Amino acid sequence: MRIIISLIAGSLFGAGLLISGMTDTTKVQGWLDVFGDWDPTLAFVMGGAILPMLVAWRLTAGHTPLTGGQFPAPPKPELDRRLIIGSALFGMGWGLAGLCPGPAMASLTYGGFGGVVFLAAMITGMLMAPALGAQLDRPANAA
Amino acid sequence: MNAAWMWGLFGGVLIGLGAAVYLLGNGRIMGASGILGGLVDGSARRNTAERLAFIAGVVGMPFLVRPLIAPQTETHLTGNLGIVIAAGLLVGIGTRIANGCTSGHGVCGISRFSLRGIVATIIYIAVGGLTLVLLRHAWGLI
């Protein structure tokens, strides 16, 4: 059951990424490039995606997931160095190529050789992250 | 309203429905970087099959429906492989250190009014915009 739910969720996500235009890097970069020919599509995608989730989070109150277990714990209120530095590094890569992890996977079958290279580099980065992240947890250097 | 925006809104709702199915069904946050990252770095021992099924949907559904509904959709990714590799590494490292990307922090975080999700989203959009504007308009590199 959990596997079928995962497949349905992934299929909706993949179809949504394709239909919304988010696998097209010119749309993503067109949104980030405020000094170019600005493309507002990404804001509509983000807004559209948040709507069902506003309802879904409300439905979690007082219930358990369909397949049992617990819903995710309430979000931590603290901001830490990992969140800030990690998001900044992600932003640099996102701006450079216009791909984030979801669209990089969704476009695998039509993104050509470059798309495969991006995905391979992204997975390599994911494998490097634990060691790099551990550096951030050390006390700040006096320098 | 421009047609591209309406397709954006419609596709966005599908993305949000996927996240809602994943949350209400499996009790988990639908984050692309977390689902893939946990699979490749071995931190997800228990639910490997669920993650593989999710990724099969993400990759498979666009493959199946693109010829029918969006045959003209392309990624238009830069042909500069140095940029592609640098960007991929940064996205992989950054999303795993920050523990989320556009889907986890953006869609799932903002919709539950998570401060971490909202701050992460502001940072990656601001840094992404700055990176692109500097490299494209100031330095002419991309």
Interface residues (C-beta under 8 A of the other chain):
Chain A: R2 I3 I4 I5 S6 L7 I8 A9 G10 S11 L12 F13 G14 A15 G16 L17 L18 I19 S20 G21 M22 T23 D24 T25 T26 K27 Q29 L32 D33 V34 F35 G36 D39 P40 T41 L42 F44 V45 M46 G47 G48 A49 I50 L51 P52 M53 L54 V55 A56 W57 L59 T60 T64 P65 L66 T67 G68 G69 Q70 F71 P72 P75 K76 P77 E78 L79 R82 L83 I84 I85 G86 S87 A88 L89 F90 G91 M92 G93 W94 G95 L96 A97 G98 L99 C100 P101 G102 P103 A104 M105 A106 S107 L108 T109 Y110 G111 G112 G114 G115 V117 F118 L119 A120 A121 M122 I123 T124 G125 M126 L127 M128 A129 P130 L132 G133 L136
Chain B: A4 W5 M6 W7 G8 L9 F10 G11 G12 V13 L14 I15 G16 L17 G18 A19 A20 V21 Y22 L23 L24 G25 N26 G27 R28 I29 M30 A32 S33 L36 G37 V40 D41 N47 A49 E50 R51 A53 F54 I55 A56 G57 V58 V59 G60 M61 P62 F63 V65 R66 I69 A70 T73 E74 T75 H76 L77 T78 G79 L81 I83 V84 I85 A86 A87 G88 L89 L90 V91 G92 I93 G94 T95 R96 I97 A98 N99 C101 T102 S103 H105 G106 V107 C108 G109 I110 S111 R112 S114 L115 R116 G117 V119 A120 T121 I123 Y124 I125 A126 V127 G128 G129 L130 T131 L132 V133 L135 R136 H137 I142
